């Protein structure tokens, strides 16, 4: 098993290194109207992949207008736009498809984004079409009403999902009254505030060039891409009143040991999540990510294999506020009738894990799984542009695909044990139970 994991990861790493090793040029520039552009030229890329990130999503909405960003994203692609996309074989994603998220990149309170790709030969037509979609959307009342109907269906769908209910309640617990706890798809009250009269003023404020990061991965020369982006996007006027710097949400790292029970109308299905927030530095997240991967493997085996109590189960160490806050998080979807037993086993497991012996084999498996997942995610061009945009949003270099991989590889078992002792405590876990 050990050799099998090593061989698989080695092959992926070699392929990925070869792919990234062919990258010839990179350029980052801020246009006159404030739009941030970063382009990477890769001679082997068969497509032009474009990611457009709009900053500070839920902060700009406010609680009373939550859902407005998602609604406008749904207005971008009309029937006329679809026909134009079809002519150049282009693909665009402007919002979550309820059963098919963005290759597992879900929407977030911190920003919204549009993904676009077409063949390199259509880069000019593609950028022209994309500029028209973003800077001159159809903001008619008819299009608004159609998008609002779709928005309300999405809101109803997500409002009944136990895991969505549970995670929102979890963030309401550890980040009370901050935008991290606002519903991305809105709720009944906020959607009533999403009126047509507010549409254009909000569009101009949020969808503005100074609030936008555009990242492009292509084989087309950077000079041509930069010139074309300027031609089609530099006439886009500034809003002037948009908070454009990243605004961190206030997370209460001292909310520990709470237990919240939430009622759900979902028949038969329950959800439990547990975790808490800690302030971390960049270097801290690598051993803690590995720690929670080991946690996840053990937790999954216990609840799924040994007791057969889980539909879906896992755990991870995730970050918010561009890595300034780290969140220990575990979750499980199970039948409602199993919840008392599951919560009891979970609490016992979390307590035991605090001092549980860990082996070099567990470390190696965890590292290989995490590195393999990262490398697979880095390979598609659209995913590269996603990470490029996220890096710029958080004040990092545009191109550093392998930095996390290299840092994970260096973590030792001693590091993981030391960081567990420093940060991990069963007494700090907050539990949200959706029943």
BELCORFEN-V525207 format. One record per residue. N is the residue number from 1. RES is the residue in one letter. OMEGA is omega in radians with two decimals (NA if undefined). Layout:
N/RES/OMEGA
N/RES/OMEGA
//
This chain:
1/X/-3.14
2/X/-3.14
3/X/-3.14
4/X/3.12
5/X/-3.10
6/X/-3.12
7/X/-3.12
8/X/-3.12
9/X/3.13
10/X/3.13
11/X/3.14
12/X/-3.11
13/X/3.14
14/X/3.13
15/X/-3.11
16/X/3.11
17/X/3.09
18/X/3.14
19/X/-3.11
20/X/-3.13
21/X/-3.14
22/X/3.12
23/X/-3.03
24/X/-2.99
25/X/3.06
26/X/3.09
27/X/3.06
28/X/-3.11
29/X/3.04
30/X/-3.13
31/X/-3.11
32/X/-3.13
33/X/3.05
34/X/3.13
35/X/3.11
36/X/-3.12
37/X/2.99
38/X/-3.12
39/X/2.99
40/X/3.11
41/X/3.10
42/X/-3.07
43/X/-3.10
44/X/-3.11
45/X/-3.10
46/X/-3.07
47/X/2.90
48/X/-3.14
49/X/-3.05
50/X/3.08
51/X/3.11
52/X/-3.09
53/X/3.07
54/X/-2.94
55/X/2.94
56/X/-3.05
57/X/-3.02
58/X/3.07
59/X/3.14
60/X/3.11
61/X/-2.95
62/X/-3.06
63/X/-3.05
64/X/-3.12
65/X/-3.11
66/X/-3.07
67/X/-3.09
68/X/-3.14
69/X/-3.13
70/X/3.13
71/X/-3.12
72/X/3.06
73/X/3.13
74/X/3.13
75/X/-3.05
76/X/-3.01
77/X/3.07
78/X/3.12
79/X/3.12
80/X/3.11
81/X/3.14
82/X/3.13
83/X/3.14
84/X/3.09
85/X/-3.10
86/X/-3.10
87/X/-3.12
88/X/3.10
89/X/-3.09
90/X/3.06
91/X/3.13
92/X/3.02
93/X/-3.08
94/X/3.13
95/X/3.10
96/X/2.86
97/X/-2.90
98/X/-3.11
99/X/-3.09
100/X/3.14
101/X/-3.09
102/X/3.11
103/X/-3.13
104/X/2.98
105/X/-3.05
106/X/3.05
107/X/-3.05
108/X/3.09
109/X/-3.00
110/X/3.12
111/X/2.99
112/X/-3.09
113/X/3.07
114/X/3.12
115/X/-3.04
116/X/3.02
117/X/3.03
118/X/3.12
119/X/-3.10
120/X/-3.10
121/X/3.14
122/X/-3.06
123/X/-3.12
124/X/3.12
125/X/-3.13
126/X/3.13
127/X/3.10
128/X/3.14
129/X/-3.13
130/X/3.10
131/X/3.13
132/X/3.13
133/X/-3.05
134/X/-3.00
135/X/3.12
136/X/-3.13
137/X/3.08
138/X/-3.11
139/X/3.14
140/X/3.12
141/X/-3.14
142/X/3.12
143/X/3.09
144/X/-3.11
145/X/3.10
146/X/3.14
147/X/-3.13
148/X/3.09
149/X/3.10
150/X/-3.13
151/X/-3.13
152/X/3.08
153/X/3.12
154/X/-3.13
155/X/3.12
156/X/3.13
157/X/-3.08
158/X/-3.11
159/X/3.14
160/X/-3.13
161/X/-3.09
162/X/-3.12
163/X/3.08
164/X/3.11
165/X/-3.09
166/X/-3.10
167/X/3.10
168/X/3.11
169/X/3.11
170/X/3.14
171/X/3.02
172/X/3.14
173/X/-3.06
174/X/-3.12
175/X/-3.01
176/X/3.09
177/X/3.04
178/X/-3.08
179/X/3.08
180/X/-3.12
181/X/3.13
182/X/3.10
183/X/-3.10
184/X/-3.12
185/X/3.13
186/X/3.00
187/X/-3.08
188/X/-3.10
189/X/-3.08
190/X/3.13
191/X/3.03
192/X/3.11
193/X/3.13
194/X/-3.09
195/X/-3.04
196/X/-3.11
197/X/-3.11
198/X/-3.00
199/X/-3.06
200/X/3.09
201/X/3.14
202/X/3.11
203/X/-3.09
204/X/-3.13
205/X/-3.00
206/X/-3.12
207/X/-3.11
208/X/-3.05
209/X/-3.12
210/X/3.09
211/X/-2.97
212/X/3.00
213/X/3.10
214/X/3.12
215/X/-3.03
216/X/3.09
217/X/-2.97
218/X/3.01
219/X/3.12
220/X/-3.12
221/X/-3.08
222/X/-3.10
223/X/3.12
224/X/-3.14
225/X/-3.13
226/X/-3.14
227/X/-3.12
228/X/3.09
229/X/3.12
230/X/-3.12
231/X/-3.02
232/X/-3.05
233/X/-3.03
234/X/3.06
235/X/3.11
236/X/-3.02
237/X/3.09
238/X/3.04
239/X/3.07
240/X/-3.09
241/X/-3.09
242/X/3.00
243/X/-2.99
244/X/3.07
245/X/3.12
246/X/-3.13
247/X/-3.13
248/X/3.08
249/X/3.10
250/X/3.10
251/X/-3.09
252/X/-3.13
253/X/-3.12
254/X/3.03
255/X/-3.06
256/X/2.95
257/X/3.13
258/X/3.03
259/X/-3.08
260/X/3.10
261/X/-3.11
262/X/3.11
263/X/3.13
264/X/3.11
265/X/3.13
266/X/-3.07
267/X/2.99
268/X/-3.01
269/X/3.07
270/X/-3.08
271/X/3.08
272/X/2.99
273/X/3.14
274/X/3.12
275/X/3.13
276/X/-3.06
277/X/3.00
278/X/3.02
279/X/-3.08
280/X/2.97
281/X/-3.08
282/X/-3.08
283/X/-3.07
284/X/-2.96
285/X/-3.09
286/X/3.06
287/X/-3.14
288/X/3.05
289/X/3.10
290/X/3.10
291/X/-3.09
292/X/3.01
293/X/3.06
294/X/3.07
295/X/-3.09
296/X/-3.14
297/X/-3.14
298/X/-3.14
299/X/3.13
300/X/3.13
301/X/-3.10
302/X/-3.02
303/X/-3.09
304/X/-3.05
305/X/-3.06
306/X/-3.05
307/X/3.14
308/X/-3.02
309/X/-3.01
310/X/2.92
311/X/3.12
312/X/-3.04
313/X/3.10
314/X/3.10
315/X/3.07
316/X/2.99
317/X/-3.07
318/X/-3.14
319/X/3.04
320/X/-3.14
321/X/3.12
322/X/3.01
323/X/-3.14
324/X/3.11
325/X/3.07
326/X/-3.08
327/X/2.95
328/X/-3.06
329/X/3.00
330/X/-3.13
331/X/3.07
332/X/3.01
333/X/-3.07
334/X/3.05
335/X/-3.10
336/X/-3.10
337/X/-3.12
338/X/-2.96
339/X/3.14
340/X/-3.13
341/X/-3.12
342/X/-3.11
343/X/3.10
344/X/3.13
345/X/-3.12
346/X/-3.12
347/X/3.10
348/X/-3.14
349/X/-3.13
350/X/3.12
351/X/-3.13
352/X/-3.10
353/X/-3.11
354/X/-3.13
355/X/-3.08
356/X/3.12
357/X/3.11
358/X/-3.07
359/X/3.07
360/X/3.13
361/X/3.10
362/X/3.11
363/X/-3.10
364/X/3.12
365/X/-3.14
366/X/3.14
367/X/-3.13
368/X/3.12
369/X/-3.11
370/X/-3.14
371/X/3.11
372/X/3.13
373/X/3.13
374/X/-3.10
375/X/3.09
376/X/-3.12
377/X/-3.11
378/X/-2.98
379/X/-3.12
380/X/-3.09
381/X/-3.14
382/X/3.10
383/X/3.07
384/X/-3.11
385/X/3.08
386/X/-3.12
387/X/3.07
388/X/3.14
389/X/3.14
390/X/3.11
391/X/-3.13
392/X/3.12
393/X/-3.11
394/X/3.04
395/X/-3.13
396/X/3.07
397/X/-3.12
398/X/-3.05
399/X/3.01
400/X/-3.03
401/X/-3.01
402/X/-3.10
403/X/-3.12
404/X/3.13
405/X/-3.11
406/X/3.13
407/X/3.08
408/X/-3.11
409/X/-3.06
410/X/-3.08
411/X/3.13
412/X/3.09
413/X/3.10
414/X/3.10
415/X/-3.09
416/X/-3.13
417/X/3.14
418/X/-3.12
419/X/3.03
420/X/3.14
421/X/-3.10
422/X/-2.95
423/X/-2.94
424/X/3.11
425/X/3.12
426/X/-3.12
427/X/-3.08
428/X/-3.09
429/X/2.95
430/X/-3.12
431/X/3.02
432/X/-3.09
433/X/3.12
434/X/-3.01
435/X/NA
//
